[in-house]
Amino acid sequence: MKGSKYLERIERTDRLIRKRRAGKAEDIAKRLGISKRSVFNMLRAMKEDFNAPIVFDRRLNTYRYTTEGSVVMTFVKDQDIKTLMSPCV
């Protein structure tokens, strides 16, 4: 259960970032009911493990993605991956 809770937090954080409502680490911590340190660890994991292009925008005072996209955690069939990776004809 611990792992699924962690993944839920990543999904919620991803949603907040995509909707441009994440705010600062303190804001995310309050929304998720976790410590600010846990938020920093989670953001680092999102960057390193999921290649999420997260930056903190000081002008907007919020975390954001440098490229539009989503963190996706779901089962994908090998055939679907091959289809996505094959060159378009």
N, C-alpha and C positions, 0 to 999 in steps of 0.2 A: 504493500500500500504506500510505503514511503516514496517509492519511485514514481507512482502514478500521481501523487500530490505534487511532486516536483515538476512533472511534465505539464500538469494543469497550470501551474504557476508560469511556466514558460509560455504556454498558449495564451494565457491572460495578458502577460506582458507583451507578447507579439501583437495581440489585438489592440492594446493601448497605444503601442508605438505606431501601428498602421493607421489608427484613427487620430493620431497626433494629440493624444490625451495622456501620455505617459507622465510628463512632468519630470521632476527631479527624482533622485533615488529615494529621498524621504517620502515623496508622494506615492511612489510604487510600493514602498515598504508598508505604508499605512493601508493602501488598498488591498494588499495581499496578506496583511497580518504577519509580516516577517520583519527581521532586522534589516537595517540599511546595509550591513556587511553581507547578508544573504543576497540582497539585490545585486550588489557589485559582483559577487561570485556567480550568480545566475547570468548576468549580462556578459561576463567573461566567457562562461560556458556557451552561451548563445553565439558569441563571436567565434570561439575556437572550435566547438563541436558541430555547429550548424552553419558556420560561415555567414552568419547574419552581419551585414554591414552597418553596425550600430555605432552612432557617434552621439555625443552630447552637444547640442546646439546652444551655445551660450546666449546668442541673440534671442532665441525663442524660449530659452530656459527649459528645454525638454530633450529627451532622447528621441532620436529619429533614425530612420534607415537612409543611407546615402543613395540607395537604389530601391525602387518600389519592389515589393515582394512580400513573401510570408514564410514563416517557419512552418514546415509541414512535417507532422509526425504521424505517419500512417503506413500500413503495409502496402507495398507496391509489388506486383508480380514482375518477375524477371522479363517476361515478354513485353510488358508495358515499358520497362526501362529500355529495352532494346529498340522499341519503336521510337521512343523519345530521342534516343541517341543516334539513330540512323539518319544519314543525310537526306534532305528533301530532294525528290527527283522532279 
